[in-house]
Amino acid sequence: MGFFARLFISILMFGGGVVSVKYSYQIVQMFGHADLAEKYLGTAGTYTMWKLLGIALMIGAIWYLFS
């Protein structure tokens, strides 16, 4: 895969991560609370889950771009 394809995919992934972190409240309002996240991450665990997934997506985008 070419560099520009990797760059494009990385930008999309990073953007998705930013959206997930920034709009975690709205995402939870659309999709509801995750019982598993509430059980293991405590109160407001669903919001934390979306933020952690967003951060992981941003890190994965950078890793994918430079690997």
C-alpha positions in Angstrom: 0.0 0.0 0.0 1.3 3.4 -0.9 2.2 6.2 1.5 -0.7 8.4 0.5 -3.2 5.6 1.1 -1.7 5.1 4.6 -1.8 8.8 5.2 -5.4 9.0 4.2 -6.4 6.0 6.4 -4.4 7.4 9.3 -6.1 10.8 9.0 -9.5 9.1 9.0 -8.6 7.0 12.0 -7.2 10.0 13.9 -10.3 12.0 13.1 -12.5 9.2 14.4 -10.6 9.1 17.6 -10.9 12.9 18.1 -14.6 12.7 17.5 -14.9 9.8 20.0 -13.1 11.7 22.7 -14.7 15.1 22.1 -18.3 13.8 21.6 -18.4 10.9 24.0 -21.5 12.4 25.8 -23.4 12.6 22.5 -22.3 9.1 21.5 -23.6 7.7 24.8 -26.9 9.6 24.3 -27.3 8.0 20.9 -26.3 4.4 21.7 -27.0 4.1 25.4 -24.9 2.9 28.3 -22.7 -0.2 28.1 -23.3 -2.4 31.2 -19.9 -4.0 30.9 -18.1 -0.7 30.9 -20.2 0.5 33.9 -19.4 -2.7 35.8 -15.6 -2.6 35.3 -14.9 1.1 34.9 -17.3 2.3 37.6 -19.7 5.2 37.5 -19.7 6.9 34.1 -17.7 4.0 32.7 -19.4 4.3 29.3 -18.0 7.8 28.8 -14.6 6.6 29.9 -14.8 3.6 27.5 -15.5 5.9 24.5 -12.7 8.2 25.5 -10.3 5.3 25.9 -11.3 3.8 22.5 -10.8 7.2 20.9 -7.3 7.6 22.4 -6.5 4.0 21.3 -7.7 4.9 17.8 -5.5 8.0 17.7 -2.4 6.0 18.9 -3.2 3.3 16.4 -3.5 5.8 13.5 0.0 7.2 14.3 1.4 3.7 14.7 -0.2 2.6 11.4 1.2 5.7 9.6 4.8 5.2 10.7 5.0 1.4 10.7 
